[in-house]
Amino acid sequence: MNFGRMRDRFSIRQPHQAQNAYGEDVGKPKPVARLWGELRTLSGRQLQLAQANTITSTATHSVRMRFAAFVTVNTVLALPKVGGGQRTFRINHVDNVNNLNAEMVLTVTEVVG
């Protein structure tokens, strides 16, 4: 694992557990941790492979970071922008590299709007 490439600081957010009368989640995700990682845009062959899998058919980016057991498919990543605001990513797939609990690769989709 090359720690020098992990230059993006992500805010890890868990979904709010409250639901309304219709069973919809109510409230914003709450931040639980901040982790360093590497954000990479999927392109070319990587994008084709990610979109060939039905689970990650909308994947736009890949994130590599240290292993954290609380990061699951229901987790949301937020990355602050330099000029203000933030980019939000929904996790499609979590890959524990070589099952060593040392690093993980997340296949994510950027949420726009």
C-alpha positions as CSV (number, residue, x, y, z in Angstrom):
1,M,0.0,0.0,0.0
2,N,1.4,3.4,-1.0
3,F,0.4,5.9,1.6
4,G,1.9,8.8,-0.3
5,R,-1.0,8.5,-2.8
6,M,-3.7,8.7,-0.2
7,R,-4.1,12.5,-0.3
8,D,-7.9,12.8,-0.1
9,R,-9.5,13.0,3.3
10,F,-13.0,11.4,3.2
11,S,-15.7,11.9,5.8
12,I,-17.4,8.6,6.4
13,R,-21.1,8.9,7.1
14,Q,-23.5,6.2,8.3
15,P,-27.2,6.4,7.3
16,H,-29.7,7.7,9.8
17,Q,-31.7,4.9,11.4
18,A,-35.0,6.8,11.9
19,Q,-37.9,6.1,9.5
20,N,-41.2,7.8,8.8
21,A,-44.6,6.2,8.5
22,Y,-43.9,5.1,4.9
23,G,-40.7,3.3,5.8
24,E,-38.4,6.0,4.2
25,D,-35.2,7.0,5.9
26,V,-35.5,10.4,7.5
27,G,-32.6,12.7,8.3
28,K,-29.1,13.2,7.0
29,P,-26.3,10.6,7.4
30,K,-24.2,11.2,10.5
31,P,-20.4,11.4,10.3
32,V,-18.6,8.6,12.1
33,A,-14.9,9.0,11.0
34,R,-12.5,10.7,8.7
35,L,-10.1,8.6,6.6
36,W,-7.4,9.2,4.1
37,G,-7.7,7.6,0.7
38,E,-7.0,7.8,-3.0
39,L,-9.8,8.7,-5.4
40,R,-9.4,7.5,-8.9
41,T,-11.8,8.1,-11.9
42,L,-12.7,4.9,-13.7
43,S,-12.0,5.1,-17.4
44,G,-11.5,2.8,-20.4
45,R,-11.3,-0.8,-19.6
46,Q,-11.7,-0.4,-15.9
47,L,-15.0,1.4,-16.5
48,Q,-16.2,-1.3,-18.8
49,L,-15.4,-4.0,-16.3
50,A,-17.1,-2.2,-13.5
51,Q,-20.2,-1.6,-15.5
52,A,-20.4,-5.2,-16.8
53,N,-21.2,-6.2,-13.2
54,T,-24.8,-5.6,-12.5
55,I,-24.1,-4.5,-8.9
56,T,-21.7,-1.7,-10.0
57,S,-23.3,-0.8,-13.3
58,T,-23.3,2.9,-12.4
59,A,-19.8,3.1,-11.0
60,T,-17.8,6.2,-11.8
61,H,-14.8,6.1,-9.3
62,S,-12.6,3.9,-7.3
63,V,-11.4,4.7,-3.8
64,R,-8.4,2.9,-2.1
65,M,-8.0,3.3,1.7
66,R,-7.0,1.5,4.8
67,F,-9.3,-1.2,6.0
68,A,-12.2,-0.1,8.2
69,A,-14.8,-2.7,9.2
70,F,-17.6,-0.1,9.6
71,V,-17.4,0.9,5.9
72,T,-20.2,-1.0,4.2
73,V,-22.4,-0.6,1.1
74,N,-24.8,1.5,3.1
75,T,-22.1,4.0,4.0
76,V,-21.7,7.4,2.2
77,L,-18.4,9.1,1.5
78,A,-18.0,12.9,1.4
79,L,-15.0,14.7,0.0
80,P,-14.6,18.4,0.6
81,K,-13.9,20.6,-2.5
82,V,-11.1,23.2,-2.5
83,G,-13.4,26.1,-3.3
84,G,-16.1,25.1,-0.8
85,G,-18.9,22.5,-0.9
86,Q,-18.3,18.8,-1.1
87,R,-18.5,15.8,-3.4
88,T,-20.7,12.9,-2.3
89,F,-20.2,9.2,-3.2
90,R,-22.4,6.2,-2.7
91,I,-20.6,2.9,-2.2
92,N,-21.5,0.1,-4.6
93,H,-18.9,-2.5,-3.6
94,V,-16.3,-3.0,-0.9
95,D,-13.3,-5.2,-1.7
96,N,-11.0,-6.3,1.2
97,V,-7.8,-6.7,-0.7
98,N,-6.4,-10.2,-0.2
99,N,-8.6,-10.6,2.9
100,L,-5.8,-9.2,5.0
101,N,-7.9,-6.4,6.7
102,A,-5.1,-4.0,5.7
103,E,-6.6,-2.1,2.8
104,M,-9.8,-1.9,0.8
105,V,-10.9,-0.8,-2.6
106,L,-14.3,0.8,-2.9
107,T,-16.3,1.0,-6.1
108,V,-18.4,4.1,-5.8
109,T,-20.8,6.3,-7.7
110,E,-20.7,10.1,-7.5
111,V,-24.1,11.5,-6.3
112,V,-24.9,14.6,-8.3
113,G,-27.5,17.1,-7.2
